[in-house]
Amino acid sequence: MREVISAKSPTISHHRYGQPIMPKRKKVFVIDTNVILHDSTCIHHFDEHDIIIPITVLEELDQFKKGSQIINYHAREFVRELDALSTDRLFNGGIRIGAGKGTISIRLEMDPHPDLLPFFPNTDKQDHRILNIAYHIARQQTKPVILVSKDVNLRMKARSIKLMAEDYTTDHVRDPAHLYSGCRYEENVTTRLIEKLYEAGGELGLDDYVAEPPLRPNEFLVLRNGKKSALAICAMNGFDGSFALKRVNKESIYGITPRNAEQSFAVSALLNRDIKLVTITGKAGTGKTLLALAAALETRTHYRQILLTRPVMPLSNKDIGYLPGDIQSKIKPYMQPLYDNLGVIRGQFPEKSEMFQRLQKMLDEEKLAIEPLAYIRGRSLVKMYMIVDEAQNLTPHEVKTIITRAGEGTKIVFTGDINQIDHPYLGIRSNGLSNLIDKMQGQALYAHIDLRKGERSELADLASDIL
């Protein structure tokens, strides 16, 4: 919306070179419940603008305070923070959040606005109550009023009545189409350079090959010229903090052999104990979880436990507590894909072989554990190889919570497909996996690889591409 500077607008100052500096227009943001459940610190990310919390939002938060899920944590944290600010001014003009910040206030229920009744007659619906409060405020304010919600339906309803609405974008990835892939293909590389990489014990200084743009730590390369090729990684060289180009070899892990260059890169990162954090993305059938599990088993002697986990995403509003049976019976449908990958690895060995028996013993002794993500809260993640599957269904805060719990000797692997999100309020720009890849690229403890070629079957690959 174009803003017009009127006689009543703030005075326009001028740059010393004569160019006018337009004053920043203050706005009012009305916050929906799902924004707070996504990020309990959201009120600190609106700069100098004012924030209004409808009383309906507090009522909804009250329903989420109990539980072990991350949304329950956010509900509790926000209510505690609001309580710390709590004065009569929260209901009477608002209270300033901090230096350089705007005010926050709570707005009580209002009678249904006559403009809305013909379109939204169900006035008891919580979304409509929030919409009603935001509409009243917009009619009372001279400043722009914007409803902030992660619910696309509510945003569309707001726009239908000429009320501005936006998604909460603080943790959005800027350009998911150009998200870091972890790998680059270098064409027309001299044959001599490729031969030197093989002759020099699999290592070259970065002075021998100058890439543009410069290589990131743990970035993978396919060097080729039509006649010869080599796989390499920009890896740390010893203890002096420098980096070198090191050859990546194709190697089998626990009966699983990489079938393409990207899978070889994934195996290299998964086996490297100096790389503490790995993300692997790719469509269904690219081998993300299978390779991570095989690498964990290959390096099992260096870790106290291998933990496979994934977020529980039920296809209704009811969680696993409503399912019959004990905890194992409840979680089995959600954890079955992990058991399937374990079954593929076990299938590489005869039932009476040592490797098969070793796997069974690890399961029996809980050296290899499969659990839903919600059930690891509060656990000490020390000297563990942790694989988090379906990580695209996690919020950025959930991903941060998991990583910040990592103790000494722990390696964490996140796998997922950022184009296949089941979470109702997450998208390709706002999910935790995309956010992690965007923020962590270039860190010496981190590696990422995007698996692009499906290896499950020709049929699965075809369906993933064209359906």
N, C-alpha and C positions, 0 to 999 in steps of 0.2 A: 504494500500500500504506500503510495506517495504521500509524504507529509508536507503540509503547507505551513510556512512560517507566517503567523498572523501578528497583529499589533500586540497581542497579549502574550506572545511567545517570549521565552527568555532572550536576553540581549545576545546578538551574534558578535563574537569576538573575531579578531583577524590575526592570521599568521603574519610574521614579520615581513614576509615577502608580498603581502597584500591579499593573499587568498583567504576567503572567509572560512572560519571553522564552525560548522554547524553544531549546536549543542545536542548532546545525546538525549533523546526523548525518553522519559521514564515510563515504564509499563507496569501493569498489574497482572500477575500470573495466578490463576486459580488452579490448584493442584488436585489431581485425581488420586484415588487410593492406590491404584496400581503403580504409580510413579514412586510412591513412598515404599511400597513392598519391593520394588526393584532396586531402590537406593535410598537408604534411611538418611543419608547425608545430603539429599537433593536440595534442601533449602539453602545450602551454602554455595550453590552453583548458579544463582540468578543475579549475581553482581549487585548493582545498586537498585534493582527493580523490587517492587513490593510483592509480597506473597500473601494469598488468602487461602485458608484451609476451610472448606465447608464443614459444618458440624457432622454432616452425613459421613464424611471421610473418617472422622474420629470414631463414629459408631461402627463403621466397617473394620477399622483397625482393631477394635476391641475383640472382634471375632477371631482375629489372627494371632493374638498374643500368646496363646498356648500352643506348644508343638515344637518339634525339633527341626523343621524345615527352615531354609534360609529366609523365607518370607515371614516366618514367625519371629525370627531374630530381628529382621528389619522393623517389624511392627513394634516390638518391645523397645528397640533402640530409639525409634522416633518419638514414641510416647515419653520415654525418659528425658530426651532432649527438650521436648516441648514443656515437660514439667519443670525442668531447670530454668526455663525462660518465663515460667508461668507467673503472671500478675494480672490484675484486673484489666490492664491495658491490652491484653490479648483479645479481649472482647470489646474494647473501647478505643478504637483508633490504631491499635497495633503497637508492637515493641520492636526496636531496632535489633537486627540479628547480630551485628558486629560493625567494626570500623569499615567504612566504605561500602557497607551493605544496605539493603533496603529494610523495610519493616515486614513483620509477619503478624497476621491477625487471624482470628477464627470468626467465621460468619455463621450466625444461627439460622435456623430454618425460616423461610419466607413463604407467604401465601403464593400459590401457583399463579404465575403471571398470565393475564388473559391472552397475551399473544401466543402462549405455548399450549394452552388447553386444547385447541382444536387439533393440534398435531400430536401431542403427547398426553392423552387423557389419563393414562395410568400414573397418577401422581405419587403412588407409593413405591414405585420402582426407584431404587437408589440412584441409578444413572440419571434418571429424569429429575430427581431432587437436586443432584449436583448441577445439572444443566440449568435448572430453574434459578439456583443461587447465582451462578455465573452470569446468566442473562440479566437478572436484577442489577448486579454490580455493574455490568456494561452500560446499563441505562442510567446509572447514577454517576459514573465516573467520566471525567473529561479526558483521562489518560487511556491509551489503548488497553483493553482487557483481553487476555488470551487464556483459554482453557488448555492446560497441559495434561495429556492423557496418553497412555500406551495402548488404549483400546481404540482401534481404528473405527469401530462402529460409533462410539461416542463422539469421536472427532467429526465424523460425517454428519451426525445429527446436529452438532454445534454449527457446522458450516451451513447447514440447510436453513438455519434461522439467522444467518448473517453474523454469527459469533465466531471470532477468530479462534482457531484450535491448532495445536502443534503437538508433535511427539516429543518425548524427553530425549534429547540428542547429545547430552554431555559426554556419554561414553561411546558414541557412534564412530565407526571407522569411516574415514573421509571418502575413500574410493575403493570399495570392495572388488571392483573389476581389475584393479591393479594391486591387489594384495600380494605381499611377498610370497614367492613360490619356493624359496630356498634353493633354487637350482637355476643355472643359466646354461644355454647352449652356445658355445663359441665355435664359429665356423671359420674355415680357411686358416686354421692353425698350422704352422709349418711342421713338416714331418720331423725335422730335426728336434723341435721342442718336444714332441710326443715321445721320440726315441730317448731324449735326455731324461724324461720323467721315468722311463723304464730302466735306464742305465744307472741313474743316480740313486739307486736303492729306494726308488719310489718317492723322492722328495726333491723339490726345487725351491730356491728362494724366490720371493715375489718380484725381485729385480729382474729375473729371467723372463717373467711374463707380466706385463703391465695391462691390467684390465680396465675398461672404461664402461660404466662408472667403477670405482674401486670396489674390490671384493669385500664382503662383510665376513666377520668371523664365522666359521663353520658353514659357509656357503658352498654348495656343491657345483661342479662344472662337468660338462661333457665337452671334451676337446676333440675336434674332428676336422678332416680336410677332404673327405671323399675316398681316401685310401686307407688312412689309419685313424684310430680314435683311442681315447683314454678317459677314464673316470677319475676325478680328483676332488679334493676338498681343501678349502683355505683353513688350515688348522694351526693351532698354537704350536710353536716350535720350541720345545724345551721349557725352561723356567725363566727365560729372559723376557717373556711377554711378547716376543715377535711372532710373526705368522709365516707359514710356508705353504707351498702347494704340495699336497701329499696324494699319492695315488690311492684310489679306492679299489679294492679287489672284490670280486664276487665270491661270497662265501656262504656255505650252508649253515643253518642254525637249527639244531634240534630236529633234523629231518626235513626242514623247509628250505628250499633253494629259491633265491630271488629270480624272477623271470624277466626283469627289465632294469634299465639303468636306475630309475627312481627307486625301485625296491632295493637295489644294492645300496643306494645312498641311505635309505631308511635303516637298513641293517647296520650300516657303519655308525650312524648316530645312536642307534639303540644299544649297541655294544660298547660304545665309548663311555667309560666311567667318568671322564672329565667333563662330559656334557651332562649336566644335572637335570635339564629340562628339554623335552622333545615334544614337538607337535607334528602330527601327521594328518593331513587332510586328503580327501579323495572321495569319489562317488562309490556307491555300493559295489563290492566285488573287487576292489583294488588291493585288498590284503592288509589293510591298516591294522586291525586288531590281531589278526593271525601273526603278522610279523612281530608285533610288540610282545605278544605272549611267548612266541618262540625265542626271542632275544632274552626275555626275562628268565626263561628256563635255562638258556645257555649260560647265563651269568649268575645263576642262583647261588653259587657258593660265596659270592661277595655281599649277599643281602640276608637279613634276618627273616624276611617274609616277602612273598610276591602277593600283591593285593590287586585284584581285578574288581573294578566298580563302575557303575553307570548310574545316572539319575533315573529315578522312576517317573515315567511320564504316562500315567493312566489315560485312557481315552474317554474319561468322563470326569465328573467332579468328585467322585469317590476315590479315596486312596487305598493302599493295600490293606489298611485296617479292616475294610469291609469284606475282604476275601475270606473264605473259610479256611480252617486248618491252622497249623503252627506257623512260625515265622518263615521256615524254609519253604513250606507249601505256598505261602503268600507271595514270596519274592521270586519263586522259580520261573513263572511266566515272563517276568521282566529281565531276569538274568540268563534266560535260555540261550540268547545269541553268544554269550561268553562261554557257556558250556559247549555250544556247537563248535566254537573255535578250538577249545581244548580237545574235543572229540576228533577233530581233523589231525591234530598233532599226535594224539594217542594212536590214531589209525595208521601212522607211519611205521609202527613197531608191532611185532607179534605179541599176542596177549601174555605169553609167558616169558617175554624178554626182560632183561634187566631194566631197560629204559621205561617200558610200560609199567613195571612194578614200582619203579622209583616215583613215577608220576602219581600212582595211587597212594603210595606212602606219604607223599607231600600233601595230598588232599586230606588224608586221615589225620595227619599231625598238624594240619592247618598252617603248614609252611607255604601252601598255595591256597589262598582264600578268595571267594567270590561273594561280594556283599553289595547291597545298594548304597549309594553315596550318602544318603541321609543317616545311615547307621555307623558312619565312621567319625561323626562329630565328636570332638573331645578326645579322640585317640591320639597317641603319640606316634608320629610318623618318623621313626628313627631307623636308619639302615634298612629301608624298604625299597622295593621296586614296585612302584604304583602305576597302574594303567587305568586311566579314566576314559571310558568309552562313551560315545555319543555326546562329546563335550560341547557340541553346538547348541545343546539344550540347556546350557548353564549361563547364568548372568555373569558379567564381568566381576561382580563382587564375589560370587561363588567361586570363580576361578582363583581370584586373589586369596580368598580364605583357605583354599586347598593348598596353594603354593606356600603361603606364609606359615603353614604348619609343618613344613618339611624340616626334619632334623638332620644331623650329621649323617652322611653316607646314604642319603635317600635320593633316588632318581624318580622323576615323575614324567609320565608320558600321557599326553592328551591326544585322542584320536576322534575324528568326526568328519562330517560332510556339511559344510556351511550352507549348502543349497538345499538341505533337507532338515528343516527345523520344525519340531512338534510343539514347541512352547508357544502359547497363545500371544505373548507380549514380546517375543524376540523376533528379530529378523536378521538378514545377512549382514547388516551394518551394526547391529546392536548386541549380538550374542557374544558370550565370553570368549569363545575360541577365536573368532575374528579379531577381537580386541587384543587378545594375548599375542597373536602373530604380529599385529601391527605395532604393538608397543615393545616387544622383546627382540625384534630383528636387530642384529648387530651386537648382541651381548655374547660375551665369550663362553658363558655357561649354557647357551641355548642353541638349538638347531631345529630347523623346520624343513619338511619336504612335502610337496603336493604330489600325490600319486595320481597320474592322469589316465593310465591304461588299466582297464578292468581285466582281471585274470581269473575270475570265478568261472565263466564260461562264455562262449561266443554269443549265446542267446542272451545272457544277463547283460553283457556289454552293449549289445544292440538295443535292448530295451531301455537301458540307462541313458543312451544317447538320443533316441528318437521319440520316446514316449513321454 
